[in-house]
Each structure stands twice: as structure tokens, then as C-alpha cells.
């Protein structure tokens, strides 16, 4: 009888070992599937987050350089206005390409600024032409040239254009870009935290 009892316990032990092995295999399969899902999701999120981060950094850098050119063109300096305008245009289009129709208002305001900056360059050229024309005269002094109606009007127009850029458009563009960057930051935060909570 003890042999029979031993056989029964052995059979039960073998059966339990077999069931435990099957359970371990099932747990391993489930764990492997979950690990693959997590790895895929992590890779996807890493790629998306890196792409979004690169976009944000590019927009931030181009915007910073754009606003630097606005400051330069509106600072009252007369030298290199065409060069500054060209740099402003370069960063304008860099930002527009990054935005890709995301915010038409920013693009429209930037177009107005670029147009006004071009007018500033144009008025500066009018003043320079007046200087060249009147410098040939032996009695023409800087005070005399500056008092000429053409120069006075050009300087006033430049002043008005600069004030308009700084007071009417710079803040709108800055706030629009800041809002875009903030929305992008929130999306990145969602991807990094809340998206993991789903499924």
C-alpha cells in the first residue's frame, strides 16, 4: 500500500510540475508580448518625441534670430539695412517652413513686418541718394541735407514704420510663436506621461 500511495503522490507531483511548467510558459509568452508592445511603443514615442523636440528647437532658434533682425532694423541704425533685411527674410522663411500652415496669422504678421522692413530699406536708399546728390554741391552740409523735405519725409516714414513693427506686429508674432511652442511642449508631456496610461 505504501507503494501505491507513493505512486499516487508521484503522479500528483508530476501533474503539478507539468501544470506549473505550462503556467510558466504562459506567463513568459504574455510577458514577451507585453515587452514587445512596450518596446514598439517606446520606440515610436522616442521617434515622435525626438522629432517634435527637433522641430521645437529649430523654431526657437530661427525665431530668436528673426527677432534679433527686427531689433537691428528697428534700432535706428542706418548701415547695412539691406543685409539686415536679407537676414530677416531668411529667418522669416525658415519659420514659415517650420510652421507649414499651422498658424496663418503668424505668417501674415511676419509678411507685414517683412514688407515694412523693405520700406525702411527703400526710405534709407532715398536718403542715401539725396546725400550723394547733394554732397557734390560744395555748400551742402549734413544739416542742410537733413533739412531737405525728401530726407525729412523719409526719416519720418522710417520712424513710423519702425514704431509700427515694434508696437503692432512684434508682440503678436512673439506671442503666436510662444503659444505654438507651449502647445508643442504640452503634446510632448502628454506623449511622455498620459499616453502610457492608455491601453
Rosetta blueprint (number, residue, H / E / L):
1 X L
2 X H
3 X H
4 X H
5 X H
6 X H
7 X H
8 X H
9 X H
10 X H
11 X H
12 X H
13 X H
14 X H
15 X H
16 X H
17 X H
18 X H
19 X H
20 X H
21 X H
22 X H
23 X H
24 X H
25 X H
26 X H
27 X H
28 X H
29 X H
30 X H
31 X H
32 X H
33 X H
34 X H
35 X H
36 X H
37 X H
38 X H
39 X H
40 X H
41 X H
42 X H
43 X H
44 X H
45 X H
46 X H
47 X H
48 X H
49 X H
50 X H
51 X H
52 X H
53 X H
54 X H
55 X H
56 X H
57 X H
58 X H
59 X H
60 X H
61 X H
62 X H
63 X H
64 X H
65 X H
66 X H
67 X H
68 X H
69 X H
70 X H
71 X H
72 X H
73 X H
74 X L
75 X L
76 X L
77 X L
78 X L
79 X L
80 X L
81 X H
82 X H
83 X H
84 X H
85 X H
86 X H
87 X H
88 X H
89 X H
90 X H
91 X H
92 X H
93 X H
94 X H
95 X H
96 X H
97 X H
98 X H
99 X H
100 X L
101 X L
102 X L
103 X L
104 X H
105 X H
106 X H
107 X H
108 X H
109 X H
110 X H
111 X H
112 X H
113 X H
114 X H
115 X H
116 X H
117 X H
118 X H
119 X H
120 X H
121 X H
122 X H
123 X H
124 X H
125 X H
126 X H
127 X H
128 X H
129 X H
130 X H
131 X H
132 X H
133 X H
134 X H
135 X H
136 X L
137 X L
138 X L
139 X L
140 X L
141 X L
142 X H
143 X H
144 X H
145 X H
146 X H
147 X H
148 X L
149 X H
150 X H
151 X H
152 X H
153 X H
154 X H
155 X H
156 X H
157 X H
158 X H
159 X H
160 X H
161 X H
162 X H
163 X H
164 X H
165 X H
166 X H
167 X H
168 X H
169 X H
170 X H
171 X H
172 X H
173 X H
174 X H
175 X H
176 X H
177 X H
178 X H
179 X H
180 X H
181 X H
182 X H
183 X H
184 X H
185 X H
186 X H
187 X H
188 X H
189 X H
190 X H
191 X H
192 X H
193 X L
194 X H
195 X H
196 X H
197 X H
198 X L
199 X L
